[in-house]
Amino acid sequence: MKKIATACLLACSVLYGTASATVAEPAVDTEKQTALNKQKKTTVVTRGDVKIIEATENIRYISQQMAKEYLFLFKTPYPDETEERLKRSLIELADNLRVIAATTKDEDTKDILEFLAYSKDQVAQIFTEKVSEEQAALMLDYSETLLEGADSIAAAHAYDFTKEEHMLIVTKKMEYLLERMMKYYIALHVGFDNPTNKEQMEEAIKRFDENMELIETYHYPKEVKPVEEEIARSWQANKVFLNRSESLFIPKLMLLSTRSLERLAAQIALYHNKNQ
């Protein structure tokens, strides 16, 4: 499934050239025209693309969150609260796909959106069926499909971020990485213990560390500094248990601790959002 999804996404990203006219036209300053075209493209990119970048960050987060919650549902005998969170996540996914569809003019993005909408429908179908190991495996695959699609769309709409925009994206990535590492933390203990999943969890931990370095080197005002210090302390404690996951599996405690970290990251994100 994942290989098929990846192949489809790659196919969606192919750019199609247009045939050049053979009728003679007046000579133009090609260098000047190229510069004007670049300027025009930059203007277009910087108008609606903030909304699209935000939506792709949300899709990254939701894709990992849904898989994590489903794996927890597969593990826990208390499904009601988890099922409700899954339903809310599916609604949020659909909302963010609509934001991109209503904003983008990029043909490759539109193609990818069609495939992501199909993936969303397949996830919705999984939610209607009995929880099983087979369905959990599909959720892992679809989480990667949605992530790859979000990455491709974000790349198509990237632009030069301001310092505050960059830091806002850093904090959003931290939230997504927390969900991703927890997805694999649970997966490794519910029947999906393989080297690839372990490597993916370790990679998410490494990338979170890199983003924490950016947070720690940013000069926050005194009212935000305690939040920065608290997230640094909490992360170090979480990392100890993540690194000991093979011998100590405490999913409920780790889920609660992860949510606390995400709330702290959201507070820092709010500061950068207001500072733009």
TISEKOL-940528 format. One record per residue (C-alpha): residue number from 1; residue in one letter; z, x, y. Coordinates in steps of 0.1 Angstrom, whole numbers. Layout:
BEGIN
(node NUM "a" (Z X Y))
...
! end
This chain:
BEGIN
(node 1 "m" (0 0 0))
(node 2 "k" (10 27 24))
(node 3 "k" (-21 47 17))
(node 4 "i" (-43 17 23))
(node 5 "a" (-25 9 56))
(node 6 "t" (-29 44 68))
(node 7 "a" (-66 45 59))
(node 8 "c" (-71 12 78))
(node 9 "l" (-53 26 109))
(node 10 "l" (-74 57 108))
(node 11 "a" (-105 36 106))
(node 12 "c" (-94 16 136))
(node 13 "s" (-91 48 157))
(node 14 "v" (-128 58 154))
(node 15 "l" (-145 58 188))
(node 16 "y" (-180 44 190))
(node 17 "g" (-205 60 214))
(node 18 "t" (-231 41 234))
(node 19 "a" (-268 50 235))
(node 20 "s" (-279 66 268))
(node 21 "a" (-308 49 287))
(node 22 "t" (-341 67 287))
(node 23 "v" (-353 53 321))
(node 24 "a" (-353 80 348))
(node 25 "e" (-326 76 374))
(node 26 "p" (-319 94 406))
(node 27 "a" (-301 127 402))
(node 28 "v" (-263 125 407))
(node 29 "d" (-236 150 411))
(node 30 "t" (-223 149 375))
(node 31 "e" (-191 169 383))
(node 32 "k" (-182 145 411))
(node 33 "q" (-190 115 389))
(node 34 "t" (-168 128 361))
(node 35 "a" (-139 133 385))
(node 36 "l" (-144 98 398))
(node 37 "n" (-144 84 362))
(node 38 "k" (-112 103 354))
(node 39 "q" (-96 90 386))
(node 40 "k" (-106 54 377))
(node 41 "k" (-93 58 342))
(node 42 "t" (-60 71 354))
(node 43 "t" (-56 41 378))
(node 44 "v" (-63 17 350))
(node 45 "v" (-39 35 326))
(node 46 "t" (-10 35 351))
(node 47 "r" (-11 -2 358))
(node 48 "g" (-5 -21 326))
(node 49 "d" (3 7 303))
(node 50 "v" (40 8 312))
(node 51 "k" (44 -26 295))
(node 52 "i" (24 -14 265))
(node 53 "i" (44 18 261))
(node 54 "e" (76 -2 263))
(node 55 "a" (63 -26 237))
(node 56 "t" (53 2 213))
(node 57 "e" (88 17 216))
(node 58 "n" (102 -18 207))
(node 59 "i" (79 -20 177))
(node 60 "r" (90 14 165))
(node 61 "y" (126 3 166))
(node 62 "i" (120 -31 150))
(node 63 "s" (99 -16 122))
(node 64 "q" (127 6 111))
(node 65 "q" (154 -19 118))
(node 66 "m" (138 -46 96))
(node 67 "a" (134 -22 66))
(node 68 "k" (170 -10 70))
(node 69 "e" (183 -46 72))
(node 70 "y" (163 -56 41))
(node 71 "l" (176 -26 21))
(node 72 "f" (211 -36 31))
(node 73 "l" (203 -72 21))
(node 74 "f" (192 -58 -13))
(node 75 "k" (225 -40 -16))
(node 76 "t" (250 -64 -2))
(node 77 "p" (263 -97 -17))
(node 78 "y" (268 -113 17))
(node 79 "p" (232 -121 29))
(node 80 "d" (236 -148 57))
(node 81 "e" (242 -125 87))
(node 82 "t" (216 -100 76))
(node 83 "e" (190 -127 70))
(node 84 "e" (196 -140 105))
(node 85 "r" (191 -105 120))
(node 86 "l" (158 -102 100))
(node 87 "k" (145 -135 114))
(node 88 "r" (154 -124 150))
(node 89 "s" (137 -91 144))
(node 90 "l" (105 -108 132))
(node 91 "i" (104 -129 163))
(node 92 "e" (109 -99 185))
(node 93 "l" (80 -81 167))
(node 94 "a" (57 -110 173))
(node 95 "d" (67 -111 210))
(node 96 "n" (59 -74 215))
(node 97 "l" (26 -77 197))
(node 98 "r" (16 -105 221))
(node 99 "v" (26 -84 251))
(node 100 "i" (2 -57 240))
(node 101 "a" (-26 -82 231))
(node 102 "a" (-23 -98 265))
(node 103 "t" (-24 -65 284))
(node 104 "t" (-47 -40 266))
(node 105 "k" (-84 -37 272))
(node 106 "d" (-88 -9 247))
(node 107 "e" (-110 -19 217))
(node 108 "d" (-93 5 193))
(node 109 "t" (-59 -10 203))
(node 110 "k" (-72 -45 196))
(node 111 "d" (-84 -35 162))
(node 112 "i" (-50 -20 153))
(node 113 "l" (-33 -51 166))
(node 114 "e" (-52 -72 141))
(node 115 "f" (-39 -51 113))
(node 116 "l" (-4 -51 127))
(node 117 "a" (-5 -88 129))
(node 118 "y" (-15 -90 93))
(node 119 "s" (14 -67 84))
(node 120 "k" (38 -89 103))
(node 121 "d" (26 -119 84))
(node 122 "q" (31 -101 51))
(node 123 "v" (67 -91 62))
(node 124 "a" (73 -128 70))
(node 125 "q" (61 -137 35))
(node 126 "i" (85 -112 20))
(node 127 "f" (114 -129 39))
(node 128 "t" (106 -162 22))
(node 129 "e" (108 -147 -13))
(node 130 "k" (138 -136 -35))
(node 131 "v" (152 -102 -26))
(node 132 "s" (141 -76 -51))
(node 133 "e" (135 -39 -56))
(node 134 "e" (97 -46 -55))
(node 135 "q" (100 -64 -21))
(node 136 "a" (123 -36 -8))
(node 137 "a" (96 -10 -17))
(node 138 "l" (70 -31 2))
(node 139 "m" (93 -33 32))
(node 140 "l" (95 5 33))
(node 141 "d" (57 7 32))
(node 142 "y" (53 -19 60))
(node 143 "s" (79 -2 81))
(node 144 "e" (57 29 81))
(node 145 "t" (25 9 87))
(node 146 "l" (40 -7 118))
(node 147 "l" (53 26 130))
(node 148 "e" (19 43 126))
(node 149 "g" (3 15 144))
(node 150 "a" (27 17 173))
(node 151 "d" (22 54 175))
(node 152 "s" (-16 50 177))
(node 153 "i" (-14 24 204))
(node 154 "a" (11 45 224))
(node 155 "a" (-13 75 222))
(node 156 "a" (-42 54 235))
(node 157 "h" (-22 43 265))
(node 158 "a" (-3 75 273))
(node 159 "y" (-1 87 309))
(node 160 "d" (18 113 328))
(node 161 "f" (54 101 328))
(node 162 "t" (78 107 357))
(node 163 "k" (110 125 349))
(node 164 "e" (130 93 347))
(node 165 "e" (103 75 326))
(node 166 "h" (104 105 302))
(node 167 "m" (142 103 299))
(node 168 "l" (140 65 294))
(node 169 "i" (116 71 265))
(node 170 "v" (139 98 251))
(node 171 "t" (168 73 249))
(node 172 "k" (145 46 234))
(node 173 "k" (134 71 208))
(node 174 "m" (171 79 200))
(node 175 "e" (177 42 192))
(node 176 "y" (146 41 169))
(node 177 "l" (156 74 152))
(node 178 "l" (191 60 144))
(node 179 "e" (175 30 127))
(node 180 "r" (151 53 109))
(node 181 "m" (178 77 95))
(node 182 "m" (199 47 84))
(node 183 "k" (169 32 67))
(node 184 "y" (165 63 45))
(node 185 "y" (203 67 42))
(node 186 "i" (204 34 24))
(node 187 "a" (171 38 6))
(node 188 "l" (183 70 -11))
(node 189 "h" (212 50 -26))
(node 190 "v" (195 18 -37))
(node 191 "g" (167 30 -60))
(node 192 "f" (145 51 -37))
(node 193 "d" (160 85 -42))
(node 194 "n" (130 109 -39))
(node 195 "p" (123 141 -20))
(node 196 "t" (101 124 6))
(node 197 "n" (127 99 17))
(node 198 "k" (153 127 19))
(node 199 "e" (130 148 40))
(node 200 "q" (123 119 63))
(node 201 "m" (160 113 69))
(node 202 "e" (165 150 76))
(node 203 "e" (135 150 100))
(node 204 "a" (150 120 119))
(node 205 "i" (183 138 122))
(node 206 "k" (166 169 135))
(node 207 "r" (146 149 161))
(node 208 "f" (177 131 173))
(node 209 "d" (194 165 178))
(node 210 "e" (165 175 200))
(node 211 "n" (168 144 221))
(node 212 "m" (205 149 224))
(node 213 "e" (198 183 239))
(node 214 "l" (177 167 266))
(node 215 "i" (205 142 273))
(node 216 "e" (231 170 275))
(node 217 "t" (210 191 299))
(node 218 "y" (203 162 323))
(node 219 "h" (227 161 353))
(node 220 "y" (243 126 351))
(node 221 "p" (265 112 379))
(node 222 "k" (302 110 372))
(node 223 "e" (301 73 363))
(node 224 "v" (276 80 335))
(node 225 "k" (290 113 323))
(node 226 "p" (317 97 300))
(node 227 "v" (290 78 282))
(node 228 "e" (270 111 277))
(node 229 "e" (302 128 263))
(node 230 "e" (310 99 240))
(node 231 "i" (276 97 225))
(node 232 "a" (277 134 219))
(node 233 "r" (311 132 201))
(node 234 "s" (301 101 181))
(node 235 "w" (268 117 170))
(node 236 "q" (285 148 157))
(node 237 "a" (309 126 136))
(node 238 "n" (279 106 123))
(node 239 "k" (260 137 114))
(node 240 "v" (288 149 92))
(node 241 "f" (286 118 70))
(node 242 "l" (248 117 70))
(node 243 "n" (247 153 57))
(node 244 "r" (272 143 30))
(node 245 "s" (253 112 20))
(node 246 "e" (246 125 -16))
(node 247 "s" (283 125 -24))
(node 248 "l" (297 99 0))
(node 249 "f" (279 66 6))
(node 250 "i" (296 43 31))
(node 251 "p" (269 20 43))
(node 252 "k" (290 -6 61))
(node 253 "l" (309 19 81))
(node 254 "m" (277 39 89))
(node 255 "l" (260 7 101))
(node 256 "l" (289 -1 124))
(node 257 "s" (290 34 137))
(node 258 "t" (252 35 143))
(node 259 "r" (254 2 163))
(node 260 "s" (280 19 185))
(node 261 "l" (257 49 191))
(node 262 "e" (229 25 199))
(node 263 "r" (250 7 225))
(node 264 "l" (258 41 241))
(node 265 "a" (221 51 241))
(node 266 "a" (213 17 257))
(node 267 "q" (237 24 285))
(node 268 "i" (220 57 293))
(node 269 "a" (186 40 291))
(node 270 "l" (198 15 316))
(node 271 "y" (207 43 340))
(node 272 "h" (172 58 337))
(node 273 "n" (156 24 340))
(node 274 "k" (173 17 373))
(node 275 "n" (165 52 385))
(node 276 "q" (127 49 381))
! end
